Amino acid sequence: MHLHDLIPPVPPCLEDEGNLKDMEGTLRYLSWLSREQIDTVIVEWLETIHKQFVEPDFSDFLRDVVSALRQRTRSSPKILDLAHSLRTAFLEHGTGMLKSQIKYAYYGYAAQRRFTRTTLEDQAKLTDLRYPVEWYPHTRALQRQIHLHVGPTNSGKTYHALKSLEQAQSGIYAGPLRLLAHEVYTRLNARGKPCHLITGDERQYVENMDAQMSSCTVEMVPTNYIVDVAVIDEIQMIGHNERGWAWTQAVLGLQAKELHLCGEERTVPLIRELAAAMGDNLEVHHYQRLSPLKTMSSSLGSQLKGLRKGDCVVAFSKERIHQMKRVIESSTEKRVAIVYGSLPPEIRAQQAELFNDPDNDYDILVASDAIGMGLNLSIKRIIFANTMKFNGENDVPIEASQIKQIAGRAGRYRTAAQAAQDQHPSQSNESSNQENKSQRAPVSSAQNLGLVTTFHRQHLPMVQRAMEDQAEPIMSAGIFPPDDVLVRFAAYFPPSTPLSYILLRLHEVSLLHPRFHLCVLKDHIKIADTIEPVEKLTINDRILFCASPASMTDEAMNPVVRAFAECVGNGTGGGIMDLSVLNLRLLENRMVVANKEYLGKLEFLHKCLILYLWLSYRFAGVFNTQAMAFYVKKIVEERIQEALAQVPMNKTSMHKHWRPTAERDNQVGKSGIQESTPLDGLVDDEKPLRQEDSLSSEEGTPGPTDIAQADEDTPRRILGNLDGDIHSDILDILPRQESLGKEVIP
């Protein structure tokens, strides 16, 4: 049987898709085949790639794999497992994943044949990660007092922890976001406590030689010196599948005489276990909200006239956020501020200021779950536009804990906080390892009431259940193998072995305690493969690049990362004017272009500059134009802020999420919901988001071919023409409600 005989008929609508009789073109049409037929296809594919592998042992390996696919019962368990993984990879991802599976499996096959029994035993000892508590011997020599502050959003738990930090002689604050680190940095310096700011892409050191305070992002926490007090914010992130390792590192490693952890109630069991394992004393403080929070009994029913000043509409797609901004502004004559994850932190803070200012006309906020932490917002009511979110692969319901985190932003935090400053509940000092009684906040006035609801009636029960349910406790803390373990593990393999395989292999063979879990390799593998062809990079260089803040979900980032890596390999060429992959031509025109494509390119350029600045602190001799990069970054942020005020949506994008009103009438006509309103097509999560609509897909960023090649004089023209402030009139581009309704309602 030949591969071409297995290809089903091509649907007529796909006849123009190209030659579907090549191996790649058949993949999406083979799911109907039997396992025997699939194995035959894979075997033929393996034979076609034989010449791509030049290692002498590959023929033996290939023979074993083919034998497993043809005669399954006569092969070893490992080869049988590989055969199963090949079938799965082939059906789900095509030959690209097949190639990766074969490559990594072969490296393991070849390595196992070369390793002696003693070597394998040494590797097993090295990959025993069951006791990360022992990774910090200097910290274990201290007898720390841990204070765990738990409670809902806006309960004052972080306030109490920061008061202890302000009263100390030396200390560290560790937060999940640069915004929070900058806020504490500003607060401490304003109160006469000299404080440094330390984040991955920015360092600000105060001139005061006596400064003993630092405000950091949690990944940058120093664990090599002793301080009086340390505060770790959002401690529930310790269970995060991607970033949890940073919180675990801070909890286990910070040399603080007094350690304050702030977060959700569900962290208590895990922190108790960790404190006992570390031999530290633990005291738990419980808090209640400073202002009441109530879930409304009815939804808004998609009525824009129901929106009022202080409302925050929550959506989970950048496309929908921009659409809602336009619809709301054109229909209500209210200005709308927007916040979502791919916006630079500085822009998010500026948009929050616009929304919080009672003296301007920015009455409404449309945001993603990025408002869950890091921003002080005077939100009176949270309105969920949908209850599904794209997780990178599928559309899934929002977790109850996430709904609570977002909903908790409702209620006027600032007023409540001021009330708390005047009257704090007394705290009893019970013995260590004993919980204090719940600390009751003063009762807030009715004007501080926070409300939570949805646009559509069918979404409200899910939100109501989430607000009432108790979140499951966090049972394990994330960890990541230390760099020295990774370097030593890599030394067991030939120099030509890809780092991506070494990372996967280390994760595969690591031994863990049930109290801990290995954080996933989100972008590490893609970065490692992207820079694999770059010569003259040491293993430490490659590990450092894998830890960089490069979002590889955007294909346009691949050439940028590789160009930066080549600069490190060559030891030169890292000046910002020398890097043609940076689209600095985008800034030549002083006039801001009012469209979402331009905004997306600005956001992408900002990410590239953040990566450049991050690398400039690790490879200062290569990326040596840091000051200029900060200046260009500031210009980009100004352009983004202007673009947000002007960006329109074209008719095509406005129609993307609209559903026929007849279909909607049949479903919700009897529920009392209005039959057709300007938001009908934007707030219904019954229609799943496509990948290109999700916030995770970074829509609007340019592809590799969109990165303009900047000529030698472009940066000089940009920097020479933008010395003054940038001003532009706000364009009156929004249509009236009547015309908008006619355009978008079928």
GUFI-576679 format. One line per 10 residues: number of its first residue (from 1); their letters; for each residue x, y, z of C-alpha. Coordinates in steps of 0.5 Angstrom, whole numbers, plus 2048, in hexadecimal, padded with zeros to 3 digits. Each point is the difference from the previous one (the first is absolute). Layout:
% residues N
NUM) A) X Y Z ~ ... .
END
This chain:
% residues 746
1) MHLHDLIPPV) 800 800 800 ~ 803 807 7FE ~ 7FE 806 803 ~ 7FD 803 7FA ~ 7FB 7FB 801 ~ 7FE 802 807 ~ 7FE 807 7FE ~ 7F8 801 800 ~ 7FD 804 7FB ~ 802 808 800 .
11) PPCLEDEGNL) 7F9 804 802 ~ 7FF 805 7FA ~ 800 806 805 ~ 808 7FE 801 ~ 802 7FE 7F9 ~ 804 807 800 ~ 804 7FE 806 ~ 805 7FE 7FC ~ 803 7F9 7FF ~ 7FD 7FC 805 .
21) KDMEGTLRYL) 804 7F9 7FE ~ 806 802 803 ~ 801 7FE 808 ~ 7FE 806 803 ~ 7FA 801 7FC ~ 7FD 7FA 802 ~ 800 800 807 ~ 7FA 804 802 ~ 7FC 7FA 7FC ~ 803 7FA 803 .
31) SWLSREQIDT) 7FC 800 806 ~ 7FB 7FB 7FD ~ 806 7FA 7FF ~ 800 7FA 805 ~ 806 7FF 804 ~ 804 7FC 7FB ~ 7FF 805 7FB ~ 803 805 804 ~ 806 7FC 802 ~ 801 7FF 7F8 .
41) VIVEWLETIH) 800 807 7FF ~ 805 802 806 ~ 804 7FA 7FD ~ 801 803 7F9 ~ 801 807 803 ~ 806 7FD 804 ~ 803 7FD 7FA ~ 7FF 807 7FD ~ 804 804 805 ~ 805 7FA 801 .
51) KQFVEPDFSD) 805 805 7FC ~ 7FF 805 805 ~ 804 7FD 806 ~ 807 7FF 7FF ~ 802 7FC 807 ~ 802 7F9 7FF ~ 7FC 7FD 805 ~ 7F9 803 7FD ~ 7FF 7FA 7FB ~ 800 7FB 806 .
61) FLRDVVSALR) 7FB 805 804 ~ 7FC 801 7F9 ~ 7FF 7F8 800 ~ 7FE 7FF 807 ~ 7FB 806 7FF ~ 7FD 7FD 7F9 ~ 800 7F9 803 ~ 7FC 803 806 ~ 7FB 803 7FB ~ 7FF 7F9 7FC .
71) QRTRSSPKIL) 801 7FB 805 ~ 7FE 803 807 ~ 800 7FA 804 ~ 807 7FF 7FF ~ 803 807 802 ~ 803 803 807 ~ 7FB 804 804 ~ 804 806 7FE ~ 7FF 7FF 7F9 ~ 7F9 7FE 801 .
81) DLAHSLRTAF) 7FF 807 803 ~ 804 804 7FB ~ 7FB 7FC 7FB ~ 7FA 803 803 ~ 803 807 801 ~ 801 800 7F9 ~ 7F9 7FE 7FE ~ 7FD 805 805 ~ 805 806 7FD ~ 7FF 7FE 7F9 .
91) LEHGTGMLKS) 7F8 801 801 ~ 800 806 804 ~ 806 804 7FD ~ 803 7FD 7FA ~ 807 7FE 7FD ~ 803 806 804 ~ 7FE 7FD 807 ~ 802 7F9 7FD ~ 807 803 7FE ~ 801 803 807 .
101) QIKYAYYGYA) 7FE 7F9 804 ~ 805 7FC 7FB ~ 805 805 802 ~ 7FF 800 807 ~ 7FF 7F9 801 ~ 807 7FE 7FC ~ 804 805 804 ~ 7FD 7FC 806 ~ 801 7F9 7FC ~ 807 802 7FF .
111) AQRRFTRTTL) 802 803 806 ~ 7FD 7FA 804 ~ 805 7FB 7FC ~ 806 804 802 ~ 7FF 801 807 ~ 803 7FB 805 ~ 7FC 7FE 806 ~ 804 805 805 ~ 7FE 806 7FB ~ 7F9 7FE 801 .
121) EDQAKLTDLR) 800 800 807 ~ 804 806 801 ~ 7FA 803 7FB ~ 7FB 7FE 805 ~ 803 803 806 ~ 801 807 7FC ~ 7F9 800 7FE ~ 7FD 7FE 807 ~ 7FC 806 801 ~ 7FC 7FE 806 .
131) YPVEWYPHTR) 803 805 805 ~ 800 807 7FD ~ 800 802 807 ~ 808 7FE 801 ~ 802 804 7FA ~ 800 806 804 ~ 805 7FE 806 ~ 801 807 803 ~ 7F9 802 800 ~ 7FF 7F9 804 .
141) ALQRQIHLHV) 805 803 805 ~ 7FB 805 802 ~ 7FA 800 804 ~ 7FB 804 7FC ~ 7F9 802 803 ~ 7FB 7FF 7FA ~ 7FA 805 800 ~ 7FA 7FD 7FB ~ 7FB 805 7FF ~ 7FA 7FD 7FC .
151) GPTNSGKTYH) 7F9 803 7FE ~ 7FD 803 7FA ~ 801 805 7FB ~ 800 807 804 ~ 801 7FD 807 ~ 806 804 802 ~ 804 7FA 800 ~ 806 803 7FC ~ 7FF 807 804 ~ 802 7FD 806 .
161) ALKSLEQAQS) 806 7FC 7FE ~ 802 806 7FC ~ 800 804 807 ~ 805 7FB 803 ~ 804 801 7FA ~ 800 808 801 ~ 802 7FF 808 ~ 806 7FC 7FE ~ 807 802 7FF ~ 801 7FB 7FA .
171) GIYAGPLRLL) 7FB 7FD 7FC ~ 7FE 7FD 7F9 ~ 7F9 800 7FD ~ 7FF 7FB 7FA ~ 7FA 801 7FC ~ 7FD 7FC 7FA ~ 800 806 7FB ~ 805 806 7FF ~ 7FA 805 801 ~ 800 7FD 807 .
181) AHEVYTRLNA) 807 800 801 ~ 800 807 7FE ~ 7FA 802 804 ~ 804 7FE 806 ~ 806 803 7FE ~ 7FD 807 7FF ~ 7FC 7FF 807 ~ 806 7FE 804 ~ 805 806 7FD ~ 7FA 805 801 .
191) RGKPCHLITG) 800 7FE 807 ~ 807 801 802 ~ 802 7F9 7FF ~ 806 800 7FA ~ 7FE 7FA 7FC ~ 803 7FD 7F9 ~ 7FC 7FD 7FB ~ 802 7FA 7FD ~ 7FC 7FC 7FA ~ 802 7FC 7FA .
201) DERQYVENMD) 801 806 7FB ~ 801 806 805 ~ 804 802 806 ~ 7FF 806 804 ~ 805 801 805 ~ 800 806 805 ~ 806 804 801 ~ 7FF 7FF 808 ~ 806 7FC 802 ~ 7FC 7FE 806 .
211) AQMSSCTVEM) 7FA 7FD 7FC ~ 7FE 7F9 803 ~ 7F9 7FF 7FC ~ 7FF 7FD 7F9 ~ 7FA 7FF 7FD ~ 800 7FA 7FB ~ 7FC 7FC 7FB ~ 800 7F9 803 ~ 804 7FD 7FB ~ 806 805 802 .
221) VPTNYIVDVA) 800 7FF 807 ~ 807 800 803 ~ 801 7FA 805 ~ 807 801 802 ~ 800 805 806 ~ 7FC 801 806 ~ 7FA 805 801 ~ 7FC 802 806 ~ 7F9 7FF 7FC ~ 7FE 7FD 7F9 .
231) VIDEIQMIGH) 7F9 801 7FD ~ 7FE 7FB 7FB ~ 7F9 802 7FC ~ 7FB 7FB 7FD ~ 803 7FA 803 ~ 7FA 7FC 7FD ~ 805 800 7FA ~ 804 7FB 803 ~ 7FC 7FB 7FD ~ 800 803 7F9 .
241) NERGWAWTQA) 802 7FB 7FA ~ 805 805 7FD ~ 802 805 805 ~ 7FF 7FC 806 ~ 808 7FF 801 ~ 801 807 801 ~ 7FC 800 807 ~ 802 7FA 802 ~ 807 802 7FF ~ 7FF 807 804 .
251) VLGLQAKELH) 7FC 7FC 806 ~ 806 7FB 801 ~ 806 804 7FE ~ 7FE 807 803 ~ 805 802 806 ~ 7FB 804 804 ~ 7FF 800 807 ~ 7F9 801 7FF ~ 7FC 7FE 7FA ~ 7F9 802 7FE .
261) LCGEERTVPL) 7FC 7FD 7FB ~ 7FA 803 7FD ~ 7FB 7FC 7FC ~ 7FA 7FC 800 ~ 7FD 7FB 805 ~ 801 7FA 7FC ~ 808 800 801 ~ 7FF 7FF 808 ~ 801 7F8 7FF ~ 806 801 7FC .
271) IRELAAAMGD) 804 805 804 ~ 7FF 7FC 806 ~ 803 7FA 7FD ~ 806 805 7FD ~ 801 803 807 ~ 800 7FA 804 ~ 805 7FD 7FB ~ 804 806 800 ~ 800 800 808 ~ 7FD 807 800 .
281) NLEVHHYQRL) 7FB 803 804 ~ 7F9 802 7FD ~ 7FB 805 802 ~ 7F9 800 7FC ~ 7FC 807 7FF ~ 7F9 800 7FD ~ 7FD 806 7FD ~ 7F9 802 7FE ~ 7FF 805 7FA ~ 800 807 802 .
291) SPLKTMSSSL) 7FA 801 7FB ~ 7FA 7FC 7FF ~ 800 7FC 7FA ~ 7F9 7FD 7FD ~ 7FE 7FC 7FA ~ 7FA 803 7FC ~ 7FA 7FC 7FF ~ 7FF 802 7F9 ~ 804 801 7FA ~ 800 807 7FC .
301) GSQLKGLRKG) 7FD 7FC 7FA ~ 805 803 7FB ~ 7FD 807 801 ~ 805 806 7FF ~ 7FC 805 804 ~ 801 7FC 806 ~ 807 801 800 ~ 802 806 805 ~ 807 803 802 ~ 804 7FC 804 .
311) DCVVAFSKER) 7FE 7F9 7FC ~ 805 7FB 7FE ~ 7FF 7FC 7FA ~ 804 7F9 800 ~ 801 7FD 7FA ~ 806 7FA 7FE ~ 802 802 7F9 ~ 804 806 7FE ~ 7FB 801 7F9 ~ 7FA 800 805 .
321) IHQMKRVIES) 803 805 804 ~ 801 805 7FB ~ 7F9 7FE 7FD ~ 7FD 802 806 ~ 804 806 801 ~ 7FD 803 7F9 ~ 7F9 7FD 801 ~ 7FF 803 807 ~ 803 807 7FE ~ 7FC 801 7FA .
331) STEKRVAIVY) 7FA 7FE 804 ~ 800 803 806 ~ 805 806 7FF ~ 804 7FE 806 ~ 808 7FF 7FF ~ 803 7F9 801 ~ 806 7FE 803 ~ 803 7F9 7FF ~ 805 7FC 803 ~ 802 7F9 7FD .
341) GSLPPEIRAQ) 807 7FC 801 ~ 804 801 7FA ~ 7FF 808 802 ~ 807 802 803 ~ 7FF 801 807 ~ 801 808 800 ~ 7FA 800 7FB ~ 7FC 7FC 805 ~ 802 805 805 ~ 7FE 806 7FC .
351) QAELFNDPDN) 7F9 7FD 7FE ~ 7FF 7FE 807 ~ 801 807 802 ~ 7FB 803 7FB ~ 7FB 7FB 802 ~ 801 802 808 ~ 800 808 7FE ~ 7F9 802 802 ~ 801 807 7FD ~ 801 7FD 7F9 .
361) DYDILVASDA) 7FB 7FD 7FB ~ 803 7F9 800 ~ 7FA 7FC 804 ~ 801 7F9 7FE ~ 805 7FB 800 ~ 801 7FA 7FB ~ 805 7FB 802 ~ 803 7F9 800 ~ 801 7FC 806 ~ 807 804 800 .
371) IGMGLNLSIK) 7FC 805 806 ~ 800 7FA 804 ~ 806 802 804 ~ 805 806 7FF ~ 7FC 806 7FF ~ 7FC 805 805 ~ 7F9 801 7FD ~ 7FA 803 802 ~ 7FB 7FB 7FD ~ 7F9 800 803 .
381) RIIFANTMKF) 7FD 7FB 7FC ~ 803 7FA 7FC ~ 7FD 7FD 7FA ~ 802 7FA 7FD ~ 7FF 800 7F8 ~ 801 7F8 800 ~ 802 7FB 804 ~ 805 7FC 7FB ~ 807 801 7FF ~ 805 7FD 7FB .
391) NGENDVPIEA) 806 7FC 803 ~ 805 800 7FA ~ 7FC 7F9 7FE ~ 7F9 801 801 ~ 7FA 804 803 ~ 7FF 7FE 807 ~ 7FC 803 806 ~ 803 805 805 ~ 802 7FD 806 ~ 7FC 802 806 .
401) SQIKQIAGRA) 806 803 804 ~ 802 804 7FA ~ 7F8 803 800 ~ 801 802 807 ~ 807 803 7FF ~ 7FD 804 7FA ~ 7F9 802 804 ~ 804 802 806 ~ 802 806 7FD ~ 7F9 803 800 .
411) GRYRTAAQAA) 7FF 805 806 ~ 804 806 801 ~ 807 7FE 803 ~ 802 807 801 ~ 7FB 802 804 ~ 800 7FA 804 ~ 807 800 801 ~ 800 807 803 ~ 7FB 7FE 805 ~ 804 7FA 802 .
421) QDQHPSQSNE) 806 805 801 ~ 7FC 803 805 ~ 7FE 7FA 804 ~ 803 7FA 800 ~ 7FE 7FA 804 ~ 805 7FE 805 ~ 804 7F9 7FF ~ 801 7FB 805 ~ 807 7FD 801 ~ 7FF 7F9 801 .
431) SSNQENKSQR) 805 7FB 800 ~ 804 7FE 7FA ~ 7FC 7FB 7FC ~ 7F9 802 802 ~ 7FB 803 7FC ~ 7FE 807 802 ~ 7F8 802 801 ~ 7FD 803 7F9 ~ 802 807 800 ~ 7FA 804 7FF .
441) APVSSAQNLG) 800 806 7FC ~ 7FC 806 801 ~ 7F9 800 7FD ~ 800 804 7F9 ~ 7FB 805 7FE ~ 7FB 7FE 7FB ~ 803 804 7FA ~ 806 7FB 801 ~ 7FC 7FA 7FE ~ 803 7FC 7FA .
451) LVTTFHRQHL) 7FB 7FD 7FB ~ 801 7FA 7FC ~ 7FC 7FE 7FA ~ 800 7FE 7F8 ~ 7FD 802 7FA ~ 7FC 7FA 7FE ~ 7FB 7FC 805 ~ 803 7F9 7FE ~ 807 802 803 ~ 7FE 803 806 .
461) PMVQRAMEDQ) 7FF 7F9 804 ~ 807 7FE 7FF ~ 803 807 803 ~ 7FB 7FF 806 ~ 802 7F9 801 ~ 808 802 7FF ~ 7FF 805 805 ~ 7FC 7FC 805 ~ 805 7FA 800 ~ 806 7FE 804 .
471) AEPIMSAGIF) 806 800 7FB ~ 804 7F9 801 ~ 806 801 804 ~ 807 800 7FD ~ 804 7FA 801 ~ 807 800 7FC ~ 805 806 7FF ~ 803 801 7FA ~ 808 7FF 7FF ~ 805 800 7FA .
481) PPDDVLVRFA) 806 7FD 800 ~ 806 804 802 ~ 805 803 7FB ~ 805 7FC 803 ~ 7FD 7F9 7FF ~ 7FE 802 7F9 ~ 807 801 7FE ~ 803 7FA 804 ~ 7FA 7FC 7FD ~ 802 803 7F9 .
491) AYFPPSTPLS) 807 7FE 801 ~ 7FE 7F8 7FF ~ 7FE 801 7F9 ~ 804 801 7FA ~ 801 808 7FE ~ 7FC 7FF 7FA ~ 7FA 7FE 804 ~ 7FA 806 800 ~ 7FF 803 806 ~ 7F8 7FF 7FF .
501) YILLRLHEVS) 801 7F8 800 ~ 804 801 807 ~ 7FB 805 803 ~ 7FB 7FA 7FE ~ 804 7FB 802 ~ 801 803 807 ~ 7F9 801 801 ~ 7FE 7F9 7FE ~ 805 7FD 805 ~ 800 804 806 .
511) LLHPRFHLCV) 7FD 7FE 806 ~ 7FB 804 804 ~ 7FD 800 807 ~ 7F8 800 800 ~ 801 807 803 ~ 803 803 7FA ~ 7FF 800 7F8 ~ 805 802 7FA ~ 7FD 806 7FD ~ 7FF 7FF 7F8 .
521) LKDHIKIADT) 805 802 7FB ~ 7FC 805 7FD ~ 804 804 7FB ~ 807 7FD 802 ~ 800 7FA 7FB ~ 7FE 805 7FA ~ 805 805 802 ~ 805 7FA 801 ~ 7FF 7FE 7F9 ~ 800 807 7FD .
531) IEPVEKLTIN) 807 801 802 ~ 802 7F9 7FF ~ 804 802 7F9 ~ 803 806 803 ~ 808 7FE 801 ~ 805 802 806 ~ 7FA 800 805 ~ 802 7FD 807 ~ 7FB 7FC 804 ~ 7FF 805 805 .
541) DRILFCASPA) 7FF 805 7FA ~ 7FA 7FC 7FE ~ 7FD 7FE 806 ~ 800 808 802 ~ 7FC 801 7F9 ~ 7FB 7FB 802 ~ 7FF 804 806 ~ 7FF 806 7FC ~ 7F9 804 800 ~ 7FF 7FE 7F8 .
551) SMTDEAMNPV) 7F9 7FE 7FE ~ 801 7FA 7FB ~ 7F8 800 7FF ~ 801 805 7FB ~ 804 7FD 7FA ~ 803 807 7FF ~ 804 800 806 ~ 804 7FA 7FD ~ 805 804 7FB ~ 801 805 806 .
561) VRAFAECVGN) 802 7FB 805 ~ 805 7FD 7FB ~ 803 807 7FE ~ 801 802 808 ~ 803 7F9 801 ~ 805 801 7FA ~ 802 806 803 ~ 802 7FD 806 ~ 803 7FA 7FC ~ 804 805 7FC .
571) GTGGGIMDLS) 802 805 806 ~ 7FE 806 7FC ~ 7FA 803 7FC ~ 7FB 801 806 ~ 7FF 808 7FF ~ 7F9 802 7FF ~ 802 803 7FA ~ 803 7FA 7FD ~ 7FA 7FB 801 ~ 7FC 800 7FA .
581) VLNLRLLENR) 7FB 7FC 803 ~ 7FE 805 804 ~ 7FA 804 7FC ~ 803 807 802 ~ 7FD 803 7F9 ~ 7F9 7FF 804 ~ 802 806 804 ~ 802 805 7FA ~ 7F9 803 7FF ~ 7FE 805 805 .
591) MVVANKEYLG) 7F9 7FF 7FE ~ 7FD 7FA 804 ~ 7FC 7FB 7FB ~ 7F9 7FE 803 ~ 800 7F9 7FF ~ 800 7FA 804 ~ 806 7FD 7FB ~ 804 806 802 ~ 7FF 7FF 807 ~ 802 7F9 800 .
601) KLEFLHKCLI) 806 801 7FD ~ 802 805 805 ~ 7FE 7FB 805 ~ 805 7FB 7FD ~ 805 805 7FF ~ 7FF 802 808 ~ 801 7F8 801 ~ 807 800 7FC ~ 802 806 804 ~ 7FF 7FD 807 .
611) LYLWLSYRFA) 804 7FA 7FE ~ 805 804 7FE ~ 800 804 806 ~ 800 7F9 804 ~ 806 7FD 7FC ~ 804 807 801 ~ 800 7FE 808 ~ 803 7F9 7FE ~ 804 802 7FA ~ 802 807 801 .
621) GVFNTQAMAF) 806 800 7FC ~ 7FC 7FE 7FA ~ 7FA 804 801 ~ 803 806 801 ~ 7FB 805 7FE ~ 7FB 7FF 806 ~ 7FF 808 801 ~ 7FE 801 7F9 ~ 7FB 7F9 801 ~ 7FD 804 806 .
631) YVKKIVEERI) 7FF 806 7FC ~ 7FD 7FC 7FA ~ 7FC 7FC 805 ~ 7FD 807 803 ~ 7FE 802 7F8 ~ 7FD 7FA 7FF ~ 7FB 800 806 ~ 7FE 807 7FE ~ 7FE 7FE 7F9 ~ 7FC 7FA 803 .
641) QEALAQVPMN) 7FD 805 805 ~ 7FE 804 7FA ~ 7FE 7FA 7FC ~ 7FB 7FE 805 ~ 7FC 806 800 ~ 7FF 800 7F9 ~ 800 7F9 7FD ~ 7FA 7FE 7FC ~ 7FD 7F9 7FE ~ 7FF 7FF 7F9 .
651) KTSMHKHWRP) 7F9 7FD 7FE ~ 803 7F9 7FF ~ 803 7FF 807 ~ 7F9 803 803 ~ 7FC 7FA 7FC ~ 805 7FB 803 ~ 7FC 7FE 806 ~ 7F9 802 7FE ~ 7FB 7FA 800 ~ 7F9 800 7FC .
661) TAERDNQVGK) 7FB 804 804 ~ 7FB 7FA 7FE ~ 804 7FB 804 ~ 801 804 806 ~ 7F8 802 800 ~ 7FF 7F8 800 ~ 804 7FF 806 ~ 7FF 806 805 ~ 7FA 803 7FD ~ 7FC 7FD 806 .
671) SGIQESTPLD) 805 802 805 ~ 7FE 808 800 ~ 807 802 7FD ~ 7FF 805 7FA ~ 800 7FD 7F9 ~ 805 804 7FD ~ 805 805 803 ~ 807 803 7FE ~ 804 7FB 805 ~ 7FC 7F9 7FE .
681) GLVDDEKPLR) 806 7FE 7FC ~ 805 802 804 ~ 7FE 7FD 807 ~ 7FE 7F9 7FE ~ 805 7FA 802 ~ 7FC 7FB 7FD ~ 804 801 7FA ~ 807 7FE 802 ~ 806 804 7FE ~ 804 7FE 7FB .
691) QEDSLSSEEG) 807 800 801 ~ 802 807 7FC ~ 7FB 803 804 ~ 803 7FE 807 ~ 804 805 804 ~ 805 7FA 800 ~ 801 800 7F9 ~ 803 808 800 ~ 7FB 802 7FA ~ 803 806 7FD .
701) TPGPTDIAQA) 807 7FF 800 ~ 804 7FF 7FA ~ 802 7FA 7FC ~ 807 7FF 7FE ~ 800 803 7FA ~ 7FD 806 803 ~ 806 802 804 ~ 803 806 7FB ~ 807 800 7FF ~ 802 807 803 .
711) DEDTPRRILG) 806 803 7FC ~ 806 803 804 ~ 7FD 807 801 ~ 7F9 7FE 802 ~ 802 800 808 ~ 803 807 7FF ~ 7FA 803 7FD ~ 7FB 7FD 805 ~ 804 802 806 ~ 802 807 7FD .
721) NLDGDIHSDI) 7F9 802 7FE ~ 7FC 7FE 807 ~ 804 804 805 ~ 7F9 804 802 ~ 7F9 7FD 802 ~ 7FC 7FD 7FB ~ 7F9 803 7FF ~ 7FA 7FE 7FC ~ 7F9 802 7FF ~ 7FB 7FA 802 .
731) LDILPRQESL) 7FD 7FE 7FA ~ 7F8 800 7FF ~ 800 7F9 7FD ~ 7FA 7FD 804 ~ 7F9 7FF 7FD ~ 7FA 802 803 ~ 7FC 7FA 803 ~ 7FB 800 7FB ~ 804 7FF 7FA ~ 805 7FB 804 .
741) GKEVIP) 7F9 7FC 802 ~ 7FF 7FF 7F8 ~ 807 7FE 7FE ~ 801 7FB 805 ~ 7F9 7FD 801 ~ 7FE 7FB 7FB .
END
